[in-house]
Amino acid sequence: MLRFGRAESLVGVMLAAVIGLSGKDAPLAMVGGGFEATAQWLGLAVFVLVCVGFYRRVLAAAR
């Protein structure tokens, strides 16, 4: 069984091979560059929701 450090290196090598063979900067991208602003706002919203969820869970556990 591979340890985490070795598996991570193998994934990096495989990703580099995909990038090199395709000739594109982001061959695995699922959306175009026009989604960047929306993605940033969605990321912020998810981050805030996760923080609120953790906060509520910690408060509930403290009672």
C-alpha positions in Angstrom: 0.0 0.0 0.0 1.3 3.5 -0.9 1.8 6.0 1.8 0.3 9.4 1.4 3.5 11.2 0.4 4.3 8.8 -2.4 0.7 8.8 -3.7 0.7 12.5 -3.7 3.8 12.6 -5.8 2.4 10.1 -8.3 -0.7 12.3 -8.7 1.5 15.3 -9.4 3.5 13.4 -12.0 0.2 12.2 -13.7 -1.2 15.7 -13.7 2.0 17.1 -15.2 1.8 14.4 -17.9 -1.8 15.3 -18.7 -0.9 19.0 -18.9 2.2 18.3 -21.0 0.4 16.0 -23.4 -2.6 18.3 -23.9 -0.6 21.5 -24.3 -3.2 23.4 -22.3 -2.8 25.3 -19.0 -5.9 23.7 -17.4 -6.9 20.5 -19.3 -9.2 19.4 -16.5 -11.1 22.6 -16.2 -14.9 22.1 -16.0 -16.0 25.7 -16.7 -14.5 28.6 -18.6 -12.8 31.7 -17.4 -16.0 33.6 -17.3 -17.1 31.7 -14.2 -14.2 33.1 -12.1 -16.2 35.9 -10.4 -19.1 33.6 -9.7 -16.8 31.0 -8.3 -15.2 33.4 -5.9 -18.6 34.5 -4.5 -19.7 30.9 -4.3 -16.5 30.0 -2.5 -17.0 32.8 0.0 -20.6 31.8 0.6 -19.7 28.1 1.2 -16.9 29.2 3.6 -19.2 31.4 5.6 -21.8 28.6 5.8 -19.3 26.1 7.0 -18.0 28.5 9.7 -21.6 29.1 10.9 -22.2 25.4 10.9 -19.1 24.7 13.0 -19.9 27.6 15.3 -23.4 26.2 16.0 -22.0 22.7 16.5 -19.5 23.9 19.0 -22.1 25.9 20.9 -24.5 22.9 20.9 -21.7 20.6 22.3 -20.8 23.1 25.0 -24.3 22.9 26.5 
